[in-house]
Structure formats: C-alpha cells, structure tokens
Amino acid sequence: MNDALLALLLKVDTPTVCNAIEVAQGKRGFDAFTRGTVIASAPSAPPLVGYARTAKIAAAVPSTEDPDVIRTRRRDYYRHMAGGGSPAIAVIEDLDFPHCVGAFWGEINATVHRGLGLKGVLTNGVMRDLGDVPADFPMIAGSVGPSHAFVHVEAIDVPVTIFGMPVMPGDLVHADRHGAVVVPPEVIPVLAASIAKLQTTERLILEPARQEGFDLAKFEEAWALFEAART
C-alpha cells in the first residue's frame, strides 16, 4: 500500500471499500467483512486503516497458567505490537465472545498502543474509559463495560476472527463505525481506481436524485444508467 492509497482509504468509509472490492473483482460475493453491530469510541473519526497485529485474550475466568508464563506472554504481546510494518492496527479476538466481560481496552492500553505507533484497535471485546482514551486512537469494539475482570493474553500473532471475519496477521484492514473489511491482496494495486469508478457510478443516481424536480421518470432514466455502469 503506497502513501496515495493510504490517504485515499483514510477519506472513504468501510462500505465504500466493500463496494470497491466488488468493482475490482468484477462480481458480487466478496464476504471478508464483519457481521453484527460494532461500537465505535469515536464515530466521527477517520477510519482505521492498517496491517493487522493480532492476538487473542480472555477475561471471564482467571488463567490457570503459571503467573510467570502469563507475564512473559504479556511482554511478548507488547513486543509484537511494537514491531512489524506500518501503518498497523491491533486486531484482538476476545475468546469470551459473545459474552465478553473484561475490558482490555481503556485509557492505559489505548495510550500505550498509540505510543507504540498503532493507529487504533478492532476487537469483538470490551472497551472502557471512553472520555479518557486518546482522541486519535479510535477503538472499534463489541461492547462497553466498566471492569477489566480477569483479562489476560492467550495467544499472539495468530489468525483471529472478529464478528465472523477471519483476519490473518499482516492483513490489510479497513474499519469504521459500520464494521470492518479485509482487503484482498490482489485487489490492492487496483483499489484506488476501483474506488474512483464506484464513486463515478454512484453519482449517476445520486446527482439527479438531489436535484429539484426529481421524479419517477427521472429516477428510471438515472437508474438505467446506474445499473448499466455498476457491477
């Protein structure tokens, strides 16, 4: 992903990226996106765009592992988050889903991850401290709660699943208040052109619909052009 594509992806929402992937593939049926409703800590913030640094956590019950093992894995977790390509986002699967109880994401962890260079987090788990987290570190989560419970890291740099969306370490992810999508690697070189084509096509119906005097006849005329142009 070059700088121009990154700048573009930071300006468009996740539904646009989903549609543009279909344009790039020349068909419908792309399904590497989240299911269900997410909660955004900053709904009006720009989208999260970056390569996934992944981990799995749990919080409902205490870990039965040796405390030294837990502490070592926690250190390894932060080393993992601090390394790798840029831009990067944390993509964290809470293994307690759909009954997540412990917030791994709050003022401290958000501030630490931001300091390590990450752009934000996508998780199916819990977030908290919504008035105190850095404004430029968006969190997209499954729920909001007050406690960290028994939260601990279970696995690092592994495939994860977020709201039904499989994510591999290093996948390019685009996420916002609508949910998230994994961009297929083969689409990346043509994604900017596909977004431009999509936006041009959508204007065929949007511009007439916004004009004074729009009626059924003008809709049918515009829709025919729109249908002919889109995937």
C-alpha positions in Angstrom: 0.0 0.0 0.0 1.5 3.3 -1.1 1.0 6.7 0.5 -1.5 7.8 -2.0 -3.7 4.8 -1.4 -3.4 5.2 2.3 -4.5 8.8 2.1 -7.5 7.8 0.0 -8.5 5.0 2.3 -8.5 7.4 5.2 -11.1 9.5 3.4 -13.7 6.8 2.5 -15.9 4.7 4.7 -15.8 1.0 5.0 -19.0 0.4 3.0 -17.3 2.2 0.1 -14.3 -0.1 0.4 -16.6 -3.2 0.4 -18.3 -2.0 -2.8 -15.0 -1.1 -4.4 -13.6 -4.6 -3.8 -16.6 -5.9 -5.8 -15.8 -3.5 -8.5 -12.2 -4.6 -8.6 -13.3 -8.3 -8.7 -16.0 -7.7 -11.3 -18.6 -9.6 -9.3 -20.6 -9.7 -6.1 -20.0 -12.3 -3.4 -17.0 -10.9 -1.5 -17.5 -11.8 2.1 -14.4 -10.9 4.2 -16.3 -8.4 6.3 -17.7 -8.3 9.9 -21.2 -9.4 10.8 -23.2 -7.8 13.5 -23.1 -4.3 15.1 -19.9 -2.7 16.3 -19.5 0.2 18.7 -17.0 3.0 17.8 -15.4 5.0 20.5 -15.2 8.0 18.1 -17.9 7.5 15.4 -16.9 10.6 13.5 -13.2 9.8 13.5 -11.4 8.8 10.2 -11.4 5.1 9.6 -8.9 2.7 10.9 -6.5 1.6 8.1 -3.6 -0.7 8.6 -1.9 -4.0 8.7 -3.3 -6.4 11.4 -1.2 -7.2 14.5 -3.2 -9.9 16.1 -3.8 -11.5 19.5 -6.4 -13.4 21.5 -7.5 -12.5 25.0 -9.9 -13.8 27.6 -11.3 -12.3 30.8 -14.3 -14.2 32.2 -12.2 -16.5 34.5 -8.7 -16.4 35.9 -6.0 -18.1 33.9 -4.8 -21.4 35.3 -1.3 -20.9 33.8 1.8 -20.1 35.9 2.0 -16.4 36.6 5.5 -16.2 35.1 4.1 -17.7 31.8 1.3 -15.1 31.8 3.8 -12.2 32.5 6.2 -13.4 29.8 3.4 -13.7 27.2 2.2 -10.2 28.1 5.7 -8.8 27.5 5.9 -10.8 24.2 2.5 -9.3 23.3 3.8 -5.7 23.6 6.9 -6.6 21.7 4.7 -7.9 18.9 2.6 -4.8 18.9 5.7 -2.6 18.7 7.1 -4.4 15.7 6.2 -5.0 12.0 5.1 -2.9 9.1 3.3 0.4 9.3 0.6 1.6 9.4 -0.7 -1.0 11.9 -3.8 -1.6 13.9 -4.4 -4.0 16.8 -6.9 -6.7 15.9 -7.8 -8.6 19.1 -10.2 -11.5 19.4 -11.9 -11.9 22.8 -12.4 -15.6 23.3 -15.3 -15.0 25.7 -17.4 -13.6 22.8 -20.4 -13.2 22.7 -20.3 -13.0 26.5 -17.3 -10.7 26.9 -16.9 -9.2 30.4 -13.4 -7.7 30.7 -12.2 -4.6 29.0 -8.6 -5.0 27.7 -9.0 -1.5 26.1 -9.2 1.6 28.2 -7.1 4.7 28.9 -3.9 2.9 29.7 -3.8 0.3 27.0 -5.0 2.7 24.3 -2.3 5.2 25.3 0.4 2.6 25.4 -0.6 1.2 21.9 -0.7 4.7 20.5 2.7 5.3 21.9 4.0 2.2 20.2 2.8 3.5 16.9 -0.5 1.7 16.3 -3.4 3.6 14.8 -6.3 2.0 16.7 -7.9 -1.3 17.6 -10.5 -3.6 16.2 -11.9 -6.1 18.7 -15.0 -8.1 19.4 -14.4 -7.5 23.1 -14.9 -4.7 25.6 -13.7 -1.1 25.8 -14.0 1.5 28.6 -12.7 4.9 29.7 -14.4 6.5 26.7 -13.9 10.0 28.0 -10.2 9.5 28.7 -8.7 7.5 25.8 -6.6 9.4 23.2 -8.8 11.1 20.7 -6.6 10.0 17.9 -6.7 6.3 18.8 -10.1 5.0 17.7 -11.4 1.8 19.2 -14.0 -0.3 17.4 -15.3 -2.9 19.8 -18.2 -5.3 20.6 -19.3 -3.7 23.8 -18.6 -1.2 26.6 -18.1 -2.2 30.2 -16.6 -0.9 33.4 -14.2 -3.7 34.5 -11.1 -5.5 33.2 -12.3 -8.6 35.1 -9.5 -11.3 34.7 -8.3 -10.1 31.3 -5.1 -11.8 30.0 -3.4 -12.6 26.7 -4.0 -16.1 25.4 -2.1 -16.0 22.0 -0.1 -13.7 19.9 0.4 -13.3 16.2 -2.2 -15.9 15.2 -5.2 -16.0 13.0 -8.2 -14.4 14.7 -11.9 -14.0 14.0 -13.8 -10.7 14.6 -17.5 -10.8 14.2 -17.3 -13.7 11.8 -14.5 -12.1 9.8 -11.2 -14.1 9.7 -8.1 -12.0 9.9 -4.5 -13.2 9.4 -1.5 -11.4 10.8 -0.5 -8.7 8.3 -3.8 -8.5 6.5 -4.8 -5.0 5.4 -7.9 -4.0 7.4 -10.2 -1.1 6.9 -12.7 -0.4 9.7 -15.1 2.3 10.9 -18.4 2.6 12.8 -20.0 0.3 10.2 -17.7 -2.6 10.9 -14.5 -3.9 9.1 -13.3 -5.5 6.0 -10.1 -7.3 5.0 -8.8 -6.1 1.7 -7.7 -9.0 -0.6 -4.0 -8.6 -1.5 -4.7 -9.0 -5.2 -7.1 -6.0 -5.1 -4.7 -3.6 -3.5 -3.0 -2.5 -6.8 -6.3 -1.5 -8.4 -8.2 -0.4 -5.3 -7.8 3.3 -5.9 -9.1 3.0 -9.5 -12.0 0.9 -8.3 -13.0 3.5 -5.7 -12.9 6.2 -8.3 -15.0 4.1 -10.7 -17.5 3.3 -7.9 -17.9 7.0 -6.9 -18.4 8.0 -10.6 -21.0 5.3 -11.0 -22.9 6.3 -7.8 -23.0 9.9 -9.0 -25.2 8.8 -11.9 -28.1 8.2 -9.5 -27.1 10.5 -6.6 -26.8 13.7 -8.5 -30.2 13.5 -10.3 -31.9 12.4 -7.0 -30.6 15.5 -5.3 -31.8 17.9 -7.9 -35.1 19.9 -7.8 -37.8 18.3 -9.8 -36.6 14.7 -9.4 -39.5 12.4 -10.1 -40.2 8.8 -11.1 -39.4 9.3 -14.8 -36.0 10.9 -14.0 -35.4 8.1 -11.5 -36.0 5.4 -14.1 -33.7 7.2 -16.5 -30.9 7.6 -14.0 -31.3 4.1 -12.6 -30.9 2.6 -16.1 -27.6 4.4 -16.5 -26.6 3.4 -13.0 -27.4 -0.2 -13.5 -25.6 -0.3 -16.8 -22.4 1.1 -15.2 -22.2 -0.8 -11.9 -21.0 -4.3 -11.0 
